């Protein structure tokens, strides 16, 4: 029940946590990156978990974690793998993957089948695989599979797994309001108010102390080696082919310009455009009557509205266009009449038309010389696009025939470049002043998706057809620099940590005194530390719930305390320690607030649905049988965070 209350207070309701892994499929396709869908690939590496008859390997888990981290980085650009793993990313990915595989095996054992048609529909529904007309584009799908080194069978297996999971969990996501008597205590809890005080012992208020010895620095470095470990980096070889690079070799000849001019002669011929106001009537008699009024001097707009119609104005329309919209006879008459003349009634495609000529515009044609700049630009763009496409296809075929990066670049006479050892977000840890350009990140992503010895990849670079040939030169394992190389930084961190520990001891002494009855102000004064003034804090649980994740940590801690007690709270970034004291609790009563009770009933229903879903998946895991290999999981964790390389 305590976990139920915490979820309600923090507004974490309505979440079917079990199926977060399904989002990977949609996100991956939407970002034109289906690298996360490799769970059906040939298993490689040690087994991290056995789910029934299915083995989940280190390679599969690592790939899944990397894919989820990349998706998370879309929301948090500064996120790195170490932070992602340390905040539960690895454990979350592992559990979601195990849940998905367990549900799949359970569903198959119950006779569940996913039809080919259902999978086809899922694939065809991804927007990134649709042409401009909204229809599924098989070529785009095949290109994505080739770029990510996946097969159609692998993708279909993952989609089938997700559909089985969705079907099994569909009923679990439905929430039903709980009884009023059960909801009332929780609704009253939201109205609870608390009042207390908070004081701070800053790390910077501690004495500086003696410089650390070599032994202290070495011990601190060894104990905190993960902090100084540089994650895995990769040296990338690449060559970029852009639209602008080929422009010089795709300039059209005089003959090509002349041919294009002849092919578009109608476009450059002199033409006449007219602005017409027309009224369409259903029968001849009504059209004759309206035409008579207009020719007698009544404005066509007035005559049309008197008949319950609204005239249409066609601005700057050409004869051929108008003939297609109406009829050849009507177009001939309208374009033969003088400005201000009234034509009709004549039969059109929709009825009988009465037309007034409002304006006549003579558009001069263009000679070949006048049209040449426009023609050259259009022909150059077209020839360049075709040249880019042809080069792309040639390189793609060469790669399929096992050509190396060096062979491809030499054959196409391209300029190859080599990056320094880059992190997965494109940064060079040896030069913090340089950041990867956003348009270069696809190259980095491709290199980090590759394995040593893989064939080069073709990566789209722009909307004009430009692309890059990307090869993985070498992998620099995650490692920590030598102690001597970063000793000043370690010494500084040691001094800060020493001050943090000293601040904690003083803070713990203050808490001990408070809990023995010493007033908080007196306990702070006796510490001898020059601390900031003690601040009052107060709020209701409803305020905490509405603030979501933006609740200050001391305020959140106060709502987990017993009245007339103090607690210690560490601040982030080695800032120091907070001492929170709870003075008073004012109990809430929602008996006379039906709106709050009803909302609580609904929220509790969602939370309980999540509980049922977790229990259901847990039962399936027990029935299918799940065994984790803690050693293999630790190996994956070390590889992702750089501990393996450092050790």
N, C-alpha and C positions, 0 to 999 in steps of 0.2 A: 504493500500500500504506500510505503514511503516513496518508492520510485514513481508510483502513479501520481502522487501529489507533486513531486518535483517536475514531472513532465507537464502537468497542468499549469503550474505556476510559470514555467518557462515557455509556454505556448507551443510545445513540441507535440501537437496533437494532429491526428489525421495523416500521419506518415506511415506508409507501409515500408518499413525499413528493409524488409527482406528482399525487395525487388529493386533496390537502387541500382543493382548491376545491369538491369535491363536498359537503363538510360544510356549506357555506353554505346549500344548499337545505334540508337537514333542520333546521338551526339557525334559519333564517329562518322556516319554517313553525311550528316549535315555539314561537317567540316571537311568533307572529301578526304577523310582519313579513316580507313577501316582497319587500321593496325590492331585495334583492340579485339578484333574478331578472330583471333588465331587459336582459340581454345580447342579447335578440332584438328589442329595441325599435328604432324607426327611428333609424339612426345619425345623430348630430349631432356637430359639432366636427371638428377636424383629426384625421387618422389617426395614431395612435401606433404601430400595427403592422399589417402586412398578412400574413395567414396564408392562404396559397393564394389563393382568391378572396374571402376574408372580410376585411373591414376593421374593426379595433378602433379606436373613436374616443376622443377625450379625454373626452367626456361619459360614455361607457360605463365607461372605466377609473376615472374619478373616482368614479362611483357605486359601482363594485365596491369600491374602497378604503374609501369611507365605510362601506359595509355591513360589511366585514370588521373595520374599526376598532370599530364599534358592538358587534359580536359579541365582540371581544377585550376591550372595556370591561366586559362582564359579569363577566369574571374579574379585571380590574384597573380598579376604579371611577375611579381618578385618571388614567387614560390619556387623553392628548389627541392630536390629529392630528399635531402636530409630532413628538412622541416616537415615535408609531407609524411615521411615514414615515422618520424618521432611524434607526430600528432595523430597517429593511428591509421595512416593511409594503407600501410601494408596489411595490418590486421583486418581492416575493413574490406580490402580487396580479396583477401584470402577467404573470409567468411562468406562474402557475397558469392564468390565463385563456387565454394563448396555447397552453399544453399541451392544455387542454380543447378549444379550437377546432380544433387540429391533429388530435387524435385523432378528433374528430367527422368531419372531412373525409376522413381516411384510411379510417375505418370505412364511410362512405357510398360511397367509391370502390370498396371491396371488396364492395359489395352488401349491407351490413348494414342492416336495417330494424327499427325499433321499432314494435310494433303499438299501436294505439289502446287496446286492452285492457290492455296492460302499463302504459301511462301512466296510465290510469284507476285501476289498482290502486295505483300510487305515490301519486297524489293522495288517494285514499280512505283510505290508510293513515296519513296525518298525524293525530295525536291532536287537534290544535286544530281540525280540520275535522269532528269527529265529535260527534253529539248525545249526550245522556246515555245513550241505549240502545246506544252504540257504533257506530252506523251513520253513514255519510257524510252530511253536511248540505250540500246544494247552496247553500242560502241563505247559510251561513257562508262558503262558498268565494267566492260572488259579492260578499259584503261585503268580504272581504279584497282581492279584485281591485280593487274600487272605491276602497277606502282607499289603495291603493298605486299607483293609476292604471296598472294593468296589464291585459292581456287574457289570456283563457284560452289563446290561441295562443302568446303569449310564454312563459307558464309551461310549457306542453307542450313547446315547443322546447328549453327548458333541461333538462327532465327527460329528454327523448329523448337529448340530448347526454350527460348523466351516465350513462345506461344504456349507451350505446355505449362510453363510456370505461371503465366498470366491466367490460364484457365483454372488451374488448381487454386490460385489465390483470389480469384474474382469475388467469391462470397465472403472472404475474410475482410475485405476492404469496406464492407457495408456496416455502418454504425447505427445502432439503435439506442435511443435515449434510455438512460438508467432510471430506476424508480426515484420519485421525489425525495423519499426519506434517505436514500443513499446520497443524493446530490446535495442536500441541504448542508451537511457539515463541511463539504468542500467549498460550496458557495460562500458559507460564512467565513471560511478560512481566507478567502480572497479579500474580505473586508477587514481582516486583522491589520492593526497598525502597531508599529514599533518605534520606540524612541531611544536613542543612545548617544554615545560620544565616540570620537575616533581621534587618536593622536599618532604621531609619526616619529620614528627614530631613523633619520637619514644616514645612509652609509657615509656620505661626505662629512658628517659631523664627527667621525671617528679620527683618532690621532693617526698620522701618516705611518709611523713605525719605522723600524730599521729597514734598509734595503734587503731584499730577499737574498739568501745564499744560493750558490749553485745547486746544492742538494735540494733545496726547497723548490727552485724553479724546475729542476728535472722531475721531481715527484709530481708537481702540479701539471706539468706537460703530459706526463704519462697517464695521469688520472683523467685528464680532459682532452685526450688526443683527438676525439671526434670533433671537438670545436675547431681544431686547426687543420683538419683533413680537407683537402681539395677534392671534390667529387670527380668521378671519371670524366676525362676530357677526350676529345677526338681531333685529330689532324685531318683536314678535308681537302681533297683535290677536286677542283671544279673548273668548268669552262662554261661561260654564259653566251648564249646566242640570242640576240635581240633583233627587233624589227629595224632599228636604226643602223645596226651593223651591216645589214644586207642592202640598205637603200642604194649605196653607190653602185652595186652590181646589178640592180634591177631597174635602172632607168629605161623607160621604153624608147624604142627607135622611132624615127620619123614615120616609118611605114606603119608601125603599130598605132601611133597617134592618129594617122590619117584613116586607118581602118576603123578605129573606134569612133572617129568623127562621122564616118559614113554610116556606121551601125546605129548611131544616135542622131541621125540627121533631123528627124522630126523634133527632137528636143531643142536643137539649135536653129530651127527654121523660124522665120517671123510668125507671130501668132497674134490673135485678137482675143482679149478677155472681156467679158461683159458681166455687169451686175444686173440680175433679173429679179423681179418680184412677181411671184406667181401664186395663183389660187387654183386648187384642184376641186372640181365639182363632180358629183356622181352621175348626173344626167345632162343631156344636151340642152334641154329647155332651161334648166337653172343656169347653165353656163352662158347661154345666149342672153339671158336677162341680165346677168352680172356684167357681161362684156358691154352690153348696150349702155348701162349706167356709167361704166368707166369711160367709155368713148364719148359719152355726153358731158364729161367733166367731173364726175364724182371720183375722188381718190380711190384707188383700188383697195387700200386698207379699210376705208369707211364702208365701201360696198361689200367687202368680204365679211366684215364684222356684223353688218346688218343682216347678212344671211347666216350668221352663226358660225362663220369660219375664220381662220387666222391665216393671213398670207405668209408665205415663206420667202426669205431673201437669200438668193444665191450670189455670193460675192466672188468677183474675178474668176468666173467659170469659163472654160474653153468649150468650143463647139462640140468637139468629140466627146468630152466628158458629159456635157449636157444631153447629147443625143443618147448616150448610154443610160442616162437617168430617166429620160422621157421617151422621145421618139425622134426618128430622123426628120420627119416632116415638121415637127414643132421646133427642132433645133434650126432647120433651114430658115423657117419664118422668123424666129427670134433673132438670128444673127444677120438677117437681111434687113431688118427694120432699123429705123433711125432712133437716136436717143429720144426717150420720152414716148415713143410709139407704143400702142397696145396691140398685142397679137392674140388671135384666138376668137372664140374657143376652137382648140384643136385637140384631137385625142392623144393622150399620153399613156404611159404604162399603167397609171392608177385611175384614170378617168379623163374628164375634159378640162383642159388647162386654159386659163386666161393669164397672159403674161405682159408685164410692162417692162420696157428696157430703161433702166435707170442710169447706167454708165457704160461707156465704151472705152477700152484701153488698148492701144496698139503697142505690142511688145516687139521690139526690134530683134531680129535674129542675130546669131553670132557666126562670124566667118571662122575658118579653121584656125587662123592665127589668134583670133580673139578667144577661142575656146581652148587653145592649146594648154595654158597653165592649169586649167581645171582638169583637162584630160590627162595630162602628165601626172598630176597628183593622184588621181584615181587609179590610173594604170600602175603607177609605182607601188601604191598600197596593195593592189591586187597581186601584182607579181611578187612582191616581198612576202605577202602572206602565203602564196603558193610555194615560194622557195623555202620559207621556214618549215612549212608542212612537209615538203619533200625531204629536206634535210633531217627533220625529226624522224620520219619514217625510215630513212636510210640508216640512221644511227640506231634506231630501235631494232631493225633487222640485224645489224652488226652485233649488237649486244646479245640478241637471241642466239646468234651463232658463236657466242662465247668470246667476242672481242674484248680486250682489256681497255681500261680507261686511256692508257697511253696510245694504243692503236687507234681508237676512235678519234682522239684529238689530233693525232698526226694525219690520219686519213682525211679529215675535214679541214685541216690547216687552221685549227683553232688555237687560241692562247690559253694554256692551262695555268691555273693559279693554285697556290697552297696556303691554307690558313695556318696561323699558330694553333696550339692546342686549345680548343674552345670547350666551354661548358655547354650543356644542353640548351641553355637559353641564349647562346651566341656570344656570351661574354668571355673575354680573355682575362683570367685571374691575375696574369702577370702585368696587365696594363688596364687598370680600372678606368682610365680616361676614355677608352674606346668602347663603344657599344655597337652591336650588330644592327645594321639597318633593317627595318621591318620587312622589306622585300627580300632580304637575304635569309630570313629565318626558315623558309621552306627548304633551303639547301641544308641548313643545320639539322632540321628535323629528319630529312632523308638520311643524312649520315648517321644519326643516332638510331635510326631504325634498321641500319645495316649491320651485318656481322663481318668480321675479318674474312677476306677472301671472296665476298659477294661480288657479283657483276655490278658495273656502274648503273646508275639510275637516271632516268629523265624526269626532271621536275619542272612543272609549269611555273613561269616567272611573272607573266603579265597577261593582260587581256588581249594583246595583239598577237599572241602565238609564241612569244619569246619563251625560251626554256633554258635549263641548265643541265649539264652532264655532271653528275656527282659521283665521286668515288671515295671510299673510306681508305685513307692512307695508313693510319695506324691508330690504335687505342692506347691512351695514356691512363693506366689504372688509377683509381682513387688512392691518394697517398697524402701523408702529412710531410711538410718540409722538415728539414733537419732542425734540431733544437737550436743550434748556433745561428742558423739563418734568421730565426724569428725570436731570439731571446729577449730583446727589449719589449716586444709585445706581450710575451708570456710573463715577464717580470711585472709589467703594468697590471695584467689581469690577476696575477697572484696577489698584488697589493690590494686591489679592489676586493678580491674575494676574502682576504684577511679582514678587511674593514667590514665586510658584510657579515662575517661570522661574529666579529666583536659587537656589531650592532644587534645581532640576533640575541646574544647573551644578555645584553642590557635590556632588550625588549622582553625576553622571557622572564627576567627578574621582575620587571614592572607588572607583567601579567600575573605572576605568582603573588605579588603583594596585593593587587586588586582583588584577586579571588580569595584573599584572606581578610578582606574588609577595608583595606586602605583606599581612600578616595583616589580616583584616577589622577586628578591634578597633583595631589601630594606625592603619589608614586612617581610621576614624571619629574617632579622637583627634586626628589631624593636621588634620581639617577645621575644628576650632575651633567647631563647632556643638554646642550643648547638646541632644543627641539622647537618646531613650529607650534603655534598655539593649538590647543585641543579644540576640535570642532564638533558642534552638535549635528546629529544625523537623525532623520525620521522619514518614514514612508509607510505606505500600505502595500500588502501583497499584490493588489490590483495594479498599483503603479509599477511594480517590478515586472508583472506579466506584460503590461503594455509596452514597457521599454525593451523587451526582448533581450538581445545580447548586449545592449548598451548600458546595463546596470553596473554602477561602480562596484568593484570587488568588496570594499568594506561594507557597503549597504547589503549586498547579497549575503555576506557572511553573517551579518546581524540577524538575518531571518533564519539562521540555522542554530541559534544559540539559546541557552537557558537564561531566564531573567536574572539580573544581578550578577552576571559573570562576564569575564573578559576573555578574549581570544587573540592569538597572534596571526598575522597575515603577511606573507612576503610580497613585496612589490616587485614589479617587473624591472628588467634592465639593471639589476643590482642597485636600485634606488634606495632600498632600505626595508623597514618593517613598519606595519601599521598595527596598532593595538586598538581593538574594537571592544567597547563596553556597552552592554544592553541594560538600560535603566528600567524600561517599562514595556509591557505588552498589553495592548487594548484589544480584547477579543471581539470578533465580528459576529453579527447575527443577520442572516439573510432571510429570515422567516417572512419579513414584510416586503421583500424585494423580489417578486416573482420573475422579473426579467433576468436577473442575475442567476436565479436558480435554474431557469429554463436553459440559459446559455451554458451553464455548468453541466446540466444533464447531457446536452448535445456533445460537449467537449469530452466528457467522461466516456460517452459512448464510443467516440473515436479512439480514445486511448485504450479502452478495453478491446476494441477491434484489433488494434495493433498487438495487444497482449495475446489475443487469440491467435493472430497470425504467427507470432514468434513461437507460441506453444505448438502450433500445427507444424511449422517447419522443423522445430526441435524434435517432434515425434517422428517425422519423416527421416530426419538424419539418423535417429536411433534405429529405425527399422531398416534403412538401407545399409547403415554401418559406415561410420566415419572414423578414420584413424589418422592423426596428424604426426608428422615426423618433425619433432621440435628441432633436431639438429639441422635438418635441411632448411627449415624455416629460418633458423638463425644464420645459416650461410647466405640465404637470399637477403636478409636484413643487412648483414655485413657488407655484401657486395653493393647494395643500393646506397648505403650510407658511407662507403669508403673504408669501413673498418677492416675488411678483408685485405685491401691493399696495404693499409697501415701496419697490420699485424705481420 
